[in-house]
């Protein structure tokens, strides 16, 4: 039977190098106002980075680097994420293929990416924590300009980064991607993300980020099942080095 061996925690920061736009709901529209808003925490009105945005973009870039794509049709998209259960990306990020005539099943993800709360900012009195970028669409025939306004989190803002990896025991009956390979996949995904962009409007300058990892540590199952009040950190280990290019 498969057993959860440990959890690996990767903590750090995401810093915006250019304006960041991850779209949210437009709760109201004013004539001449902002056309596209950023996603915000409804409790405190602060922008945040959804874990789904980080995880999805990392997976997409990793699949592009491997040259692998799935045959899942999602909406108008013809190709979705890879669903080969033997591929390390599928083993880390999971698959929602579902059971079918070939006997394939959903594969639970081993990676958890938390929502990233804002850590630092320059307060803006007009739009809390954000800026407005005006872009112009030019008519190719008449040269008439049509402006549009987009809300962005400005450069030099930091967000929390928390990634958790679940490590299961591996047997011949239940082969698992190795712990070291799983961590390396995460590192590679973060590097690819730095070289690309996060959120929308990336081809027009938005979404450039810098990622810094502060710490990596792990807690084995004894930490959760046999934890004592005398020494609660006895099952906490620091076995993984942070690459220099990703070190905070």
C-alpha positions in Angstrom: 0.0 0.0 0.0 1.3 3.5 -0.8 2.3 5.6 2.1 3.0 9.3 2.5 6.7 9.5 3.5 7.3 13.2 3.9 6.4 16.7 2.8 8.9 19.1 1.3 8.4 22.8 1.8 9.9 25.4 -0.6 9.3 29.0 0.6 10.4 32.3 -0.9 9.2 35.4 -2.7 8.0 36.5 -6.1 9.1 40.0 -7.0 7.6 41.9 -9.9 10.1 43.4 -12.4 7.4 44.9 -14.5 3.7 45.5 -14.0 1.7 42.3 -13.3 -1.8 41.7 -14.5 -3.7 38.6 -13.3 -7.3 39.3 -14.2 -10.1 39.3 -11.8 -13.8 40.1 -12.0 -14.9 43.6 -13.1 -17.4 44.4 -10.3 -18.2 47.7 -11.9 -17.4 49.5 -15.1 -17.2 53.3 -15.5 -17.2 55.1 -18.8 -13.6 56.1 -19.5 -12.4 54.0 -16.6 -10.3 50.8 -16.2 -11.3 48.1 -18.7 -9.5 45.2 -17.1 -9.0 44.7 -13.3 -6.6 42.5 -11.3 -7.7 39.8 -9.0 -8.0 40.8 -5.4 -8.6 39.2 -2.0 -12.2 40.2 -1.2 -11.5 40.3 2.5 -8.8 43.0 2.4 -8.9 44.2 -1.2 -5.2 43.4 -1.7 -4.0 41.9 -5.0 -2.5 38.3 -4.8 -1.0 35.7 -7.0 -3.3 32.7 -7.3 -1.5 29.4 -6.8 -3.3 28.1 -9.9 -1.6 30.8 -12.0 1.8 29.8 -10.8 1.2 26.1 -11.0 -0.5 26.2 -14.4 2.2 28.4 -16.1 5.0 26.3 -14.6 3.4 23.2 -16.0 2.7 24.7 -19.4 6.3 25.9 -19.8 7.8 22.6 -18.6 5.6 20.7 -21.1 6.8 23.0 -23.9 10.4 22.4 -22.8 9.9 18.6 -23.0 7.9 18.9 -26.2 4.9 16.9 -24.7 1.2 17.7 -24.9 -1.9 15.9 -24.0 -5.0 15.2 -26.2 -7.5 16.6 -23.7 -10.0 19.0 -25.3 -10.7 21.9 -22.9 -13.3 24.4 -24.2 -11.9 25.7 -27.5 -8.4 24.3 -26.8 -7.5 21.3 -28.8 -4.5 20.2 -26.7 -4.4 20.2 -22.9 -1.8 19.0 -20.4 0.0 15.8 -20.8 -1.7 12.8 -19.2 0.9 10.0 -19.6 1.0 8.5 -16.1 4.7 7.5 -16.6 5.9 11.0 -17.5 7.5 12.9 -14.6 5.5 16.1 -15.3 2.2 14.1 -15.0 3.5 12.4 -11.8 4.3 15.8 -10.2 1.4 17.9 -11.5 -1.2 15.2 -11.8 -3.8 14.5 -14.5 -7.6 14.8 -14.7 -8.0 12.5 -17.6 -10.5 10.4 -15.8 -11.3 6.7 -16.1 -12.0 5.7 -19.7 -12.1 2.6 -21.9 -8.3 2.3 -21.7 -8.5 2.1 -17.9 -6.7 5.4 -17.3 -7.5 7.2 -14.0 -7.0 10.6 -12.5 -3.5 11.1 -11.1 -3.4 13.2 -7.9 -0.9 16.1 -8.0 2.1 15.8 -5.7 2.7 19.5 -5.8 0.7 22.1 -3.9 1.2 25.8 -4.8 -0.3 28.2 -2.3 -1.9 31.6 -3.2 0.7 34.3 -2.8 -0.2 37.2 -0.5 1.3 40.6 -1.1 4.3 41.3 1.2 5.4 44.8 0.2 4.0 47.6 -1.8 3.8 51.3 -2.5 0.4 52.5 -1.5 -1.6 54.1 -4.3 -4.5 56.3 -3.1 -6.4 56.1 -6.4 -6.2 52.3 -6.9 -5.2 50.4 -3.8 -1.8 48.7 -4.4 -2.0 49.0 -8.2 -1.4 51.3 -11.2 -3.2 51.9 -14.5 -1.5 51.3 -17.8 -3.0 52.9 -20.9 -2.6 51.1 -24.2 -3.5 52.4 -27.6 -5.0 50.4 -30.5 -4.4 52.1 -33.9 -6.7 51.7 -36.8 -4.5 50.5 -39.7 -6.5 52.5 -42.3 -7.5 55.7 -40.6 -4.7 55.8 -38.0 -7.4 56.6 -35.4 -6.3 55.7 -31.8 -8.5 53.8 -29.4 -7.2 53.8 -25.8 -7.8 51.1 -23.3 -6.8 51.0 -19.7 -5.5 48.0 -17.7 -4.9 47.7 -14.0 -1.5 46.2 -12.9 0.4 45.6 -9.8 3.5 47.8 -10.3 7.1 46.8 -10.4 9.1 46.1 -7.2 6.2 44.5 -5.4 6.8 41.2 -3.5 4.5 38.3 -3.0 4.8 35.2 -0.8 5.8 31.9 -2.5 4.9 28.6 -0.9 5.2 25.3 -2.6 4.7 21.9 -1.0 5.7 18.5 -2.4 4.2 15.3 -1.2 6.7 12.4 -1.3 5.2 8.9 -1.4 7.0 5.5 -1.0 7.9 3.9 -4.3 7.6 0.2 -5.1 7.6 -1.8 -8.3 3.8 -1.9 -8.2 3.6 1.8 -7.5 6.6 3.5 -9.1 7.0 7.2 -8.1 9.1 10.0 -9.5 12.2 10.3 -7.3 12.4 13.0 -4.8 15.5 14.7 -6.3 13.9 14.7 -9.8 10.7 16.2 -8.4 12.5 19.1 -6.8 14.6 19.6 -9.9 11.4 19.8 -12.0 10.1 22.6 -9.7 13.5 24.5 -10.0 13.3 24.2 -13.8 9.7 25.4 -13.8 10.6 28.5 -11.7 13.5 29.2 -14.0 11.4 28.9 -17.1 8.8 31.2 -15.5 11.5 33.9 -14.9 12.4 33.8 -18.6 8.8 34.1 -19.7 6.0 36.0 -18.0 3.2 35.5 -15.4 -0.4 36.5 -15.9 -1.7 38.3 -19.0 -0.4 40.8 -21.5 3.1 39.4 -21.3 3.9 40.0 -25.0 3.3 43.7 -24.2 5.6 44.0 -21.3 3.6 42.8 -18.3 4.4 39.9 -16.0 8.2 39.8 -15.8 9.1 38.4 -12.4 12.1 37.4 -10.2 11.8 34.4 -7.9 13.8 33.9 -4.8 13.8 30.8 -2.6 14.4 31.5 1.1 14.3 28.0 2.6 13.7 24.3 1.8 12.9 21.9 4.5 11.0 18.7 5.0 8.8 17.1 7.6 8.4 13.3 7.7 5.2 11.5 8.7 6.5 11.1 12.3 6.3 14.9 12.6 2.5 14.7 12.1 1.8 11.3 13.7 4.2 11.0 16.6 4.9 14.6 17.4 5.8 15.3 21.0 5.6 18.6 22.8 9.1 18.2 24.1 10.8 18.4 20.7 8.3 19.2 17.9 11.0 19.9 15.4 12.7 16.5 15.8 11.3 15.3 12.5 12.2 18.4 10.5 15.2 18.0 8.2 17.1 20.3 5.9 18.4 18.0 3.1 18.1 20.1 0.0 20.3 22.9 -1.3 18.9 26.0 -2.9 20.5 26.7 -6.3 22.5 29.9 -6.4 20.4 31.4 -9.3 17.2 30.9 -7.3 18.5 31.8 -3.8 16.9 34.8 -2.1 
